[in-house]
Amino acid sequence: MTLAVYASSPSKTRGRRFAESVAPTRTDYQRDRDRIVHSTAFRRLVYKTQVFLNHEGDLFRTRLTHSLEVAQLSRSIARPLGLNEDLVEAVALAHDLGHTPFGHAGQDALNDCMAPYGGFEHNLQSLRVVDQLEERYPAYDGLNLTFETREGILKHCSQRNAELIEQSEPGGVGRRFLDRSQPSLEAQLCNLADAIAYNAHDIDDGVRSGLITMVQLQSVELFERYRVEALAEFPDLAEPARARRLLYETIRRMLSAQVYDVIAATRQALSQAAPASADEARLAGPLLRFSPAMHAQSTALKQFLFAQLYRHPQVMQMTGQAQIVVRELFEAYSAQPSEMPAEHAARSDAARAVADYIAGMTDRFAGREHERLTGRKLL
Ligand code: MG
C-alpha cells in the first residue's frame, strides 16, 4: 500500500487514550479494525434495521451488510487516491455501531425520551460504544482505538456535545466541531461512501419490497441513464423474466459511475489544495467530493428515496409502531430499573443507562422485551 503525503499514516497516529505497545505484525489501524470486528456491538448489527425491519424479510440490508458495503466502497476509492485502506475499513465498519434498533425511527424516539437528559445522537453513541460501553479488556473500558478511527466515527456532533467532549478530552475528537476544521480524508471518504451505499441498496430493497417500482425510478436521472445504457447493451434485459438482472446491472453501473466520479473530482480538489500532510488536509475544507453534476444527481436520488420510500405509508406505519416500542421500553426501565441487567440498573446516571441499554438492542430483542414488559405485541 503506497500512501499519499496527505493520507493518514499509522507512524504519525495521535495514538490511543491508554498507551499500548505496538503489535508485531499489524499497524494500529489494522488493529482497530480487528477490535471492531470482534466487538459485541458489531455482531448486533446483523439484527438491526436499516430501512426495513429485520423480520420483514431475510434479503433486506441490515446495519451489518450496509457497513460491509460501505467498507467495500471506501476501500475501492481509498486505494487509487493513496489513502489509508486500513483506516477507512475501520471507520466504515464502526460507523453505525451506535445505532438504535428500528433505524432512524428508534433514534428519534430515544432522542425525544432523552431530551431532558442531554438527548441522544447516534454518532456520539457510536463513539460511546468504542470508548466506554464495550467491555473486553482488563485495564480499560471500550476498545481503546486510535484518535483517527475515533475521529472518523464521530461524524456529526452538536455544539453542546462537542464542548462536553472538549472538556474531558482537550484538543480531542470534539475540537473540529468547535473550530470548523475537517476530519481526515479517510473519514471524509467513509461519509461519502455511506451515502453512495444506502442510495444504491435502498433502491434494490425498495424494489424488492414492492414499495417502489422500476417505472417510478425512471424519473430519477442517475438511475434512468444507466438503465437505458444497460438495455442498449443487453436488449434482452427488457424481458419481464430478466427484470431483476436489469435492476442489478443498472445499480452496478450507477455505483461504478459514482465511484469513478468521486475519484476524479477528489483528485482535482487535492491537486488544487495540495495538502502536504494529513493535518494540512484537515484544514483545507472538504476535499472528498462528487463533481457538481454528480452531486446534483445524487441529491435528486436521495430526494426520490425520501419521498417515495422512507415516507411510504407502509414504512411510516412501521416507524410509528417502532417509536411506541422504544418510548414504552424507556418508560418501563425508568420506572423499574431492576428489569435491566444489573450493570445497567446499578448505574447512577439512570436515564443514560436506560438509553445505552435500549440503544444496544437488536430489533427483535427490543420487540421481545416490549412484549414481556407491556403484554402487547406491536411488531
Ligand atoms: Mg451508515
Boltz pocket constraint, residues with backbone or C-beta under 6 A from the ligand:
constraints:
  - pocket:
      binder: B
      contacts: [[A, 66], [A, 95], [A, 96], [A, 194]]
      max_distance: 6.0
